[in-house]
Amino acid sequence: MLKTLAPALCLLVLLASTWGCAPPGLRLAGRWDRLEPDRIVDLKTGRDLSLPELVDRLARARVVFLGELHNHPAQHRHQLEIVEGLWSRDPALVLGLEVFARTDQPLLDRWVGGRIDESVFLEQVAGPKMNRSIFEVYLPLLQWARRTRTPLLALNAPRSVTAKVAAEGLAALPEADRSLVARDIRVGPPAYRDRITRAFGFHEARGGLERFFEAQVVWDETMAETLSEYLASPAGRDRRAVVICGNEHVMFGYGVPDRVGRRLDPARASVLMLVPEDDERLTTEAADFVWVTPPAPPPRRPRLGVALKADPSGRPMVAAVSPGSEAERIGLAPGDVLIEMDGRPLTSLMDMHRAASEDGKDREHDLTVDRNGEKRAFRFRFRRD
């Protein structure tokens, strides 16, 4: 009996391992083999492309979306290669950037126009608007735009406003803040909510994942509105756009592309920049193209040694201190409300997460807390895994 069943059982095991048990990693839908670095793939055909072939296809679109990991140097180099290729075919370009808020537009205009020194620009951007490591990988693109006088468009909502949405909801925004984000905001679709929940489920912003998703949509709608209004304006109606933003704002069109389409409906194309370790099954709907890059050197995760929760105003508050941790060494205590790190305001749990992940360098940091109405200052170093 067992001898009779053995061939059938072996076949079932083989089919299960082939169809349903693929190890994690980046793959085309329906394919077993993992996508390896330094490949550009047309997701509609599954065919590999060269850089000139990719640029030829992107040149047919009025708006090109380039996804990215914000701090990945190789991806930024490839983005600049794409931008230079498109510009060589038609220099009437505008570059839209997620990493700058609408309120930064006068600063970008002065930079592109050569009316501000690089040292002053660095002082005003690296730290106050983005951490230095991200600024450094963006700098070659920013310098190229200045050399070629290619306009830069600050797309996003101010972080302070999206943090309030994550903490209290869009409906709670005061009028002054509401005017800084898109007028028409449509929260959804459900498939996008599900994807964001899976991708960012670890966030514990006050109000939970629903308000975190609402904040994500505020980013998307504001970027879409800013770009659409520019392209319809006298300054932009004869230009094509390249939009540089995080992959999650591009994938499946849920974030920015479909919201631009709702407003303007230009010819669009999208490129994801992913690494082989990304656990994605790329369908024809995910994007038009994917550029697979080597993984960035893995960062060592910074640890302070505290468990955080939101206080009634949404600020990060110490819930517990780990024994033997850096937090215990410097004297943090449960109930301490974190106010600032290195002069950077901490208005939400997301702010603390960003401060640690984006600027958790191996150096001393200054932390200000509120302890029972009294401000206290601490100096610490993140410990690393």
Summary of the structure (lengths in Angstrom):
residues: 385
radius of gyration: 23.0
end to end distance: 53.3
largest distance: 85.3
contacts: 1223
relative contact order: 0.15
helix: 42%
strand: 21%
